[in-house]
Amino acid sequence: MSSSATAPWKQILLNSISSNSHLKHSIYFQLATVGSNGRPSNRTVVFRGFQDGTDKIQINSDSRSRKIEDLKHCPFAEVCWYFTETWEQFRIHGRVDMIDASNSDPDKLRQREVAWFAGSVRSRLQYLGLTPGLPSLDEQPSNDSLDPSAGPVDAFCLLVLDPEKVDYLNLKSNERLAFSTGRSVNVFFVACWKPPTIQNILFGEYW
Amino acid sequence: MSSSATAPWKQILLNSISSNSHLKHSIYFQLATVGSNGRPSNRTVVFRGFQDGTDKIQINSDSRSRKIEDLKHCPFAEVCWYFTETWEQFRIHGRVDMIDASNSDPDKLRQREVAWFAGSVRSRLQYLGLTPGLPSLDEQPSNDSLDPSAGPVDAFCLLVLDPEKVDYLNLKSNERLAFSTGRSVNVFFVACWKPPTIQNILFGEYW
């Protein structure tokens, strides 16, 4: 979506984040990708904020992780973000830009650097660890240390999801909103769906 | 996985369900599928228990929903189930069997019937509603009623996920267990991974 216009769903999402902010897990969501074998993958990741001045969603990742492999095969992902306090679900579908050390765009490399320093030093240490996904045979924990002023290490990859479609569901009010954008014209089509016959929409049975 | 042997991850999952059972949302998880366009979909669904005597996971669905279309294209799905109280994540990958009214197997139709009656009458009413995924233009809510003793309606579809791989992560103990099964021999390979160097595995950056 355009960086110059704020998507109508963004304020709804910001409100949900705010209403649930007392819960540690409220910034966790599930990210689905497609592997090179054509099968789905799904894992919990941490919301790292919106890219400045845009509606794009940031996620930190290890370049060696399976999802990077998946995204190289298919650059689309779908977020499913359920807020347990307010009973709201956001499904956010879009293309993911992977910004790693090899990126040639100075602006993107700057974004990656900002994301790196936005994380705690402890969280940065993670990227010095073993190859993710492989069991460790080493009995001794490594004693990696990190200069807090040092920039991103090679394994640090910033993922930036650019939403194309957002499906919002509020299980308390029975409100459902579907947002989509024609990328060339940046027009949002907003459909407010009336509550179904029964008061509670049961999860996942309708869609 | 075989119906005659209990998978080693099942007891861990049952413990997690039990430890989090005071939270309404603890039986919700995210189900990722792949659409006919090759892109991922992701939505929250409700755990409807294990199929009797097996490790297979049951989910109720509307035959008209998007995920049924997805599963006809690619029968594999991945569950991501995060327990917010105990900080545990289960990623469960497997093939999904769709049991709808047209199924020719009497045993499967019986399972579908059992699943139908296991739901509340109110939840069953949902399947009499409008086509899912389409906005309603009708101002009047429909007055569908349902005989509580009536069997499953056409739109009711039981999904049964047969796990092939399970990845368990405990963020409190830093324990990670990977289970997989060779389907022909039904042997589980269990790998207990040592904690990484840092104490907290940050979500989704490693995998």
Interface residues (C-beta under 8 A of the other chain):
Chain A: L23 H25 Y28 Q30 L31 A32 T33 V34 G38 R39 P40 S41 N42 R43 T44 V45 V46 I59 N60 S61 D62 S65 R66 K67 C74 F76 A77 E78 V79 C80 Y82 T84 Q89 R91 H93 R122 S123 L125 Q126 Y127 L128 G129 L130 P132 G133 P135 S136 D138 E139 P141 S142 N143 D144 A178 A191 C192 W193 K194 P195 P196 T197 I198 N200 I201 L202 F203 G204 E205 Y206 W207
Chain B: L23 H25 Y28 Q30 L31 A32 T33 V34 G38 R39 P40 S41 N42 R43 T44 V45 V46 I59 N60 S61 D62 S65 R66 K67 C74 F76 A77 E78 V79 C80 Y82 T84 Q89 R91 H93 R122 S123 L125 Q126 Y127 L128 G129 L130 P132 G133 P135 S136 D138 E139 P141 S142 N143 D144 A178 A191 W193 K194 P195 P196 T197 I198 N200 I201 L202 F203 G204 E205 Y206 W207
